[in-house]
Amino acid sequence: MDPISADAATPLPASPREHLSSPTTRAVLRLQHTVLDAAREHLGSAGFTEMLPPIIGPVTDPGARGAKQVDVDFYGHRYKLMTSAILYKQASLTAFDRIFCIAPNVRLEPLETSSTSRHLAEFHQIDVEVAGASRDDAMAVAEGLVTHVVRRVVERSAGELEVLGRDPDAFADLLSDEPFERRTHISAVTDLHALGHDQNPDAEIDWAGEAVLSAKSSRPFFLTDYPKGSRGFYDKENPARPGRLLNFDLLAPEGYGELCSGSEREHEYGTIVARMRETGENPAKYGWYLKMVREGIPGSAGFGIGLERLVRYIAGLDSVWQASAYPKLPGVVSP
């Protein structure tokens, strides 16, 4: 691997063999296996059907923060590698009311993200979507899923946590019966300004701001009600609060930052086309998706949890690349 932009605090290994044979990596990957088992256990018991989304398609999620999409030649047609399964999750609700998928995503993140300790160019996501659900419903599923996964890791992966030097007591607050705290975007901006962080009130909370807020908490918490224009066209605008979205992020404590993003979804054809145009998207690119919307898809809510970010938090790792068997950091040439 060529560590041209690697995080100086956690330099990349010299080779895949060195990385894969490391006791730390082996412990992390066993813990990751437990996380995946627990996620499937929890969602399956709640009536979700696992589906396998496509890896390429004519369009993908346009809402990835500053990341570029990857084009592929699909028999003479310009297709994209998936940056997110969001459009396919909505479409899949015409088959089942409660679905989830665990799939790879590729985002060519800006080079400066190689030193954030929490960005990968290739990562996996636990995606969930529920027909007829509200934002609050989706948040409840996300909270229940994270709590169940952490509980299973504490119960089943004590040896791995010991190898990694991660004290199970770090999760005592998370595993209490208290619900995760909810904060609005506006209140988070106010807090950051009071702490001297120059957060743009019309944008997503930036990475440094997330770290500041996260470091002040001992358990995960939600941020809600992001401003319209800061997210993709599929996040539903709050009819009771024009200009604010019915969406959320879930942030891990201890400075680990965002684990999850989700929202209640727009599903009306006219509104989606208008939102596409507002965000600079060409509706003509989304032909197959808009055809399904015009014919009718359920209203829904859902979210995606970054698997490697979740594992990084649970394992107490310095950098997210340590939670990947074959890590690909932005700008870093690697197998």
Secondary structure as a PSIPRED ss2 file (coil, helix, strand):
# PSIPRED VFORMAT (PSIPRED V4.0)

   1 M C   1.000  0.000  0.000
   2 D E   0.000  0.000  1.000
   3 P C   1.000  0.000  0.000
   4 I C   1.000  0.000  0.000
   5 S C   1.000  0.000  0.000
   6 A C   1.000  0.000  0.000
   7 D C   1.000  0.000  0.000
   8 A C   1.000  0.000  0.000
   9 A C   1.000  0.000  0.000
  10 T C   1.000  0.000  0.000
  11 P C   1.000  0.000  0.000
  12 L C   1.000  0.000  0.000
  13 P C   1.000  0.000  0.000
  14 A C   1.000  0.000  0.000
  15 S C   1.000  0.000  0.000
  16 P H   0.000  1.000  0.000
  17 R H   0.000  1.000  0.000
  18 E H   0.000  1.000  0.000
  19 H H   0.000  1.000  0.000
  20 L H   0.000  1.000  0.000
  21 S H   0.000  1.000  0.000
  22 S C   1.000  0.000  0.000
  23 P H   0.000  1.000  0.000
  24 T H   0.000  1.000  0.000
  25 T H   0.000  1.000  0.000
  26 R H   0.000  1.000  0.000
  27 A H   0.000  1.000  0.000
  28 V H   0.000  1.000  0.000
  29 L H   0.000  1.000  0.000
  30 R H   0.000  1.000  0.000
  31 L H   0.000  1.000  0.000
  32 Q H   0.000  1.000  0.000
  33 H H   0.000  1.000  0.000
  34 T H   0.000  1.000  0.000
  35 V H   0.000  1.000  0.000
  36 L H   0.000  1.000  0.000
  37 D H   0.000  1.000  0.000
  38 A H   0.000  1.000  0.000
  39 A H   0.000  1.000  0.000
  40 R H   0.000  1.000  0.000
  41 E H   0.000  1.000  0.000
  42 H H   0.000  1.000  0.000
  43 L H   0.000  1.000  0.000
  44 G H   0.000  1.000  0.000
  45 S H   0.000  1.000  0.000
  46 A C   1.000  0.000  0.000
  47 G C   1.000  0.000  0.000
  48 F C   1.000  0.000  0.000
  49 T E   0.000  0.000  1.000
  50 E E   0.000  0.000  1.000
  51 M C   1.000  0.000  0.000
  52 L C   1.000  0.000  0.000
  53 P C   1.000  0.000  0.000
  54 P C   1.000  0.000  0.000
  55 I C   1.000  0.000  0.000
  56 I E   0.000  0.000  1.000
  57 G E   0.000  0.000  1.000
  58 P C   1.000  0.000  0.000
  59 V C   1.000  0.000  0.000
  60 T C   1.000  0.000  0.000
  61 D C   1.000  0.000  0.000
  62 P C   1.000  0.000  0.000
  63 G C   1.000  0.000  0.000
  64 A C   1.000  0.000  0.000
  65 R C   1.000  0.000  0.000
  66 G C   1.000  0.000  0.000
  67 A C   1.000  0.000  0.000
  68 K E   0.000  0.000  1.000
  69 Q C   1.000  0.000  0.000
  70 V C   1.000  0.000  0.000
  71 D E   0.000  0.000  1.000
  72 V E   0.000  0.000  1.000
  73 D E   0.000  0.000  1.000
  74 F E   0.000  0.000  1.000
  75 Y C   1.000  0.000  0.000
  76 G C   1.000  0.000  0.000
  77 H E   0.000  0.000  1.000
  78 R E   0.000  0.000  1.000
  79 Y E   0.000  0.000  1.000
  80 K E   0.000  0.000  1.000
  81 L E   0.000  0.000  1.000
  82 M C   1.000  0.000  0.000
  83 T C   1.000  0.000  0.000
  84 S C   1.000  0.000  0.000
  85 A C   1.000  0.000  0.000
  86 I H   0.000  1.000  0.000
  87 L H   0.000  1.000  0.000
  88 Y H   0.000  1.000  0.000
  89 K H   0.000  1.000  0.000
  90 Q H   0.000  1.000  0.000
  91 A H   0.000  1.000  0.000
  92 S H   0.000  1.000  0.000
  93 L C   1.000  0.000  0.000
  94 T C   1.000  0.000  0.000
  95 A C   1.000  0.000  0.000
  96 F C   1.000  0.000  0.000
  97 D C   1.000  0.000  0.000
  98 R E   0.000  0.000  1.000
  99 I E   0.000  0.000  1.000
 100 F E   0.000  0.000  1.000
 101 C E   0.000  0.000  1.000
 102 I E   0.000  0.000  1.000
 103 A E   0.000  0.000  1.000
 104 P E   0.000  0.000  1.000
 105 N E   0.000  0.000  1.000
 106 V E   0.000  0.000  1.000
 107 R C   1.000  0.000  0.000
 108 L E   0.000  0.000  1.000
 109 E C   1.000  0.000  0.000
 110 P C   1.000  0.000  0.000
 111 L H   0.000  1.000  0.000
 112 E H   0.000  1.000  0.000
 113 T H   0.000  1.000  0.000
 114 S H   0.000  1.000  0.000
 115 S H   0.000  1.000  0.000
 116 T C   1.000  0.000  0.000
 117 S C   1.000  0.000  0.000
 118 R C   1.000  0.000  0.000
 119 H C   1.000  0.000  0.000
 120 L C   1.000  0.000  0.000
 121 A C   1.000  0.000  0.000
 122 E E   0.000  0.000  1.000
 123 F E   0.000  0.000  1.000
 124 H E   0.000  0.000  1.000
 125 Q E   0.000  0.000  1.000
 126 I E   0.000  0.000  1.000
 127 D E   0.000  0.000  1.000
 128 V E   0.000  0.000  1.000
 129 E E   0.000  0.000  1.000
 130 V E   0.000  0.000  1.000
 131 A E   0.000  0.000  1.000
 132 G C   1.000  0.000  0.000
 133 A C   1.000  0.000  0.000
 134 S C   1.000  0.000  0.000
 135 R H   0.000  1.000  0.000
 136 D H   0.000  1.000  0.000
 137 D H   0.000  1.000  0.000
 138 A H   0.000  1.000  0.000
 139 M H   0.000  1.000  0.000
 140 A H   0.000  1.000  0.000
 141 V H   0.000  1.000  0.000
 142 A H   0.000  1.000  0.000
 143 E H   0.000  1.000  0.000
 144 G H   0.000  1.000  0.000
 145 L H   0.000  1.000  0.000
 146 V H   0.000  1.000  0.000
 147 T H   0.000  1.000  0.000
 148 H H   0.000  1.000  0.000
 149 V H   0.000  1.000  0.000
 150 V H   0.000  1.000  0.000
 151 R H   0.000  1.000  0.000
 152 R H   0.000  1.000  0.000
 153 V H   0.000  1.000  0.000
 154 V H   0.000  1.000  0.000
 155 E H   0.000  1.000  0.000
 156 R H   0.000  1.000  0.000
 157 S C   1.000  0.000  0.000
 158 A H   0.000  1.000  0.000
 159 G H   0.000  1.000  0.000
 160 E H   0.000  1.000  0.000
 161 L H   0.000  1.000  0.000
 162 E H   0.000  1.000  0.000
 163 V H   0.000  1.000  0.000
 164 L H   0.000  1.000  0.000
 165 G C   1.000  0.000  0.000
 166 R C   1.000  0.000  0.000
 167 D C   1.000  0.000  0.000
 168 P H   0.000  1.000  0.000
 169 D H   0.000  1.000  0.000
 170 A H   0.000  1.000  0.000
 171 F H   0.000  1.000  0.000
 172 A C   1.000  0.000  0.000
 173 D C   1.000  0.000  0.000
 174 L C   1.000  0.000  0.000
 175 L C   1.000  0.000  0.000
 176 S C   1.000  0.000  0.000
 177 D C   1.000  0.000  0.000
 178 E C   1.000  0.000  0.000
 179 P C   1.000  0.000  0.000
 180 F C   1.000  0.000  0.000
 181 E E   0.000  0.000  1.000
 182 R E   0.000  0.000  1.000
 183 R E   0.000  0.000  1.000
 184 T E   0.000  0.000  1.000
 185 H H   0.000  1.000  0.000
 186 I H   0.000  1.000  0.000
 187 S H   0.000  1.000  0.000
 188 A H   0.000  1.000  0.000
 189 V H   0.000  1.000  0.000
 190 T H   0.000  1.000  0.000
 191 D H   0.000  1.000  0.000
 192 L H   0.000  1.000  0.000
 193 H H   0.000  1.000  0.000
 194 A H   0.000  1.000  0.000
 195 L C   1.000  0.000  0.000
 196 G C   1.000  0.000  0.000
 197 H C   1.000  0.000  0.000
 198 D C   1.000  0.000  0.000
 199 Q C   1.000  0.000  0.000
 200 N C   1.000  0.000  0.000
 201 P C   1.000  0.000  0.000
 202 D C   1.000  0.000  0.000
 203 A C   1.000  0.000  0.000
 204 E C   1.000  0.000  0.000
 205 I C   1.000  0.000  0.000
 206 D C   1.000  0.000  0.000
 207 W H   0.000  1.000  0.000
 208 A H   0.000  1.000  0.000
 209 G H   0.000  1.000  0.000
 210 E H   0.000  1.000  0.000
 211 A H   0.000  1.000  0.000
 212 V H   0.000  1.000  0.000
 213 L H   0.000  1.000  0.000
 214 S H   0.000  1.000  0.000
 215 A H   0.000  1.000  0.000
 216 K C   1.000  0.000  0.000
 217 S C   1.000  0.000  0.000
 218 S C   1.000  0.000  0.000
 219 R C   1.000  0.000  0.000
 220 P C   1.000  0.000  0.000
 221 F E   0.000  0.000  1.000
 222 F E   0.000  0.000  1.000
 223 L E   0.000  0.000  1.000
 224 T E   0.000  0.000  1.000
 225 D C   1.000  0.000  0.000
 226 Y C   1.000  0.000  0.000
 227 P E   0.000  0.000  1.000
 228 K C   1.000  0.000  0.000
 229 G C   1.000  0.000  0.000
 230 S C   1.000  0.000  0.000
 231 R C   1.000  0.000  0.000
 232 G C   1.000  0.000  0.000
 233 F C   1.000  0.000  0.000
 234 Y C   1.000  0.000  0.000
 235 D E   0.000  0.000  1.000
 236 K C   1.000  0.000  0.000
 237 E E   0.000  0.000  1.000
 238 N C   1.000  0.000  0.000
 239 P C   1.000  0.000  0.000
 240 A C   1.000  0.000  0.000
 241 R C   1.000  0.000  0.000
 242 P C   1.000  0.000  0.000
 243 G C   1.000  0.000  0.000
 244 R E   0.000  0.000  1.000
 245 L E   0.000  0.000  1.000
 246 L C   1.000  0.000  0.000
 247 N E   0.000  0.000  1.000
 248 F E   0.000  0.000  1.000
 249 D E   0.000  0.000  1.000
 250 L E   0.000  0.000  1.000
 251 L E   0.000  0.000  1.000
 252 A E   0.000  0.000  1.000
 253 P C   1.000  0.000  0.000
 254 E C   1.000  0.000  0.000
 255 G C   1.000  0.000  0.000
 256 Y C   1.000  0.000  0.000
 257 G E   0.000  0.000  1.000
 258 E E   0.000  0.000  1.000
 259 L E   0.000  0.000  1.000
 260 C E   0.000  0.000  1.000
 261 S E   0.000  0.000  1.000
 262 G E   0.000  0.000  1.000
 263 S E   0.000  0.000  1.000
 264 E E   0.000  0.000  1.000
 265 R E   0.000  0.000  1.000
 266 E C   1.000  0.000  0.000
 267 H C   1.000  0.000  0.000
 268 E C   1.000  0.000  0.000
 269 Y H   0.000  1.000  0.000
 270 G H   0.000  1.000  0.000
 271 T H   0.000  1.000  0.000
 272 I H   0.000  1.000  0.000
 273 V H   0.000  1.000  0.000
 274 A H   0.000  1.000  0.000
 275 R H   0.000  1.000  0.000
 276 M H   0.000  1.000  0.000
 277 R H   0.000  1.000  0.000
 278 E H   0.000  1.000  0.000
 279 T C   1.000  0.000  0.000
 280 G C   1.000  0.000  0.000
 281 E C   1.000  0.000  0.000
 282 N C   1.000  0.000  0.000
 283 P H   0.000  1.000  0.000
 284 A H   0.000  1.000  0.000
 285 K H   0.000  1.000  0.000
 286 Y H   0.000  1.000  0.000
 287 G H   0.000  1.000  0.000
 288 W H   0.000  1.000  0.000
 289 Y H   0.000  1.000  0.000
 290 L H   0.000  1.000  0.000
 291 K H   0.000  1.000  0.000
 292 M H   0.000  1.000  0.000
 293 V H   0.000  1.000  0.000
 294 R H   0.000  1.000  0.000
 295 E H   0.000  1.000  0.000
 296 G C   1.000  0.000  0.000
 297 I C   1.000  0.000  0.000
 298 P C   1.000  0.000  0.000
 299 G C   1.000  0.000  0.000
 300 S E   0.000  0.000  1.000
 301 A E   0.000  0.000  1.000
 302 G E   0.000  0.000  1.000
 303 F E   0.000  0.000  1.000
 304 G E   0.000  0.000  1.000
 305 I E   0.000  0.000  1.000
 306 G E   0.000  0.000  1.000
 307 L H   0.000  1.000  0.000
 308 E H   0.000  1.000  0.000
 309 R H   0.000  1.000  0.000
 310 L H   0.000  1.000  0.000
 311 V H   0.000  1.000  0.000
 312 R H   0.000  1.000  0.000
 313 Y H   0.000  1.000  0.000
 314 I H   0.000  1.000  0.000
 315 A H   0.000  1.000  0.000
 316 G C   1.000  0.000  0.000
 317 L C   1.000  0.000  0.000
 318 D C   1.000  0.000  0.000
 319 S C   1.000  0.000  0.000
 320 V H   0.000  1.000  0.000
 321 W H   0.000  1.000  0.000
 322 Q H   0.000  1.000  0.000
 323 A H   0.000  1.000  0.000
 324 S C   1.000  0.000  0.000
 325 A C   1.000  0.000  0.000
 326 Y C   1.000  0.000  0.000
 327 P C   1.000  0.000  0.000
 328 K C   1.000  0.000  0.000
 329 L C   1.000  0.000  0.000
 330 P C   1.000  0.000  0.000
 331 G C   1.000  0.000  0.000
 332 V C   1.000  0.000  0.000
 333 V E   0.000  0.000  1.000
 334 S C   1.000  0.000  0.000
 335 P C   1.000  0.000  0.000
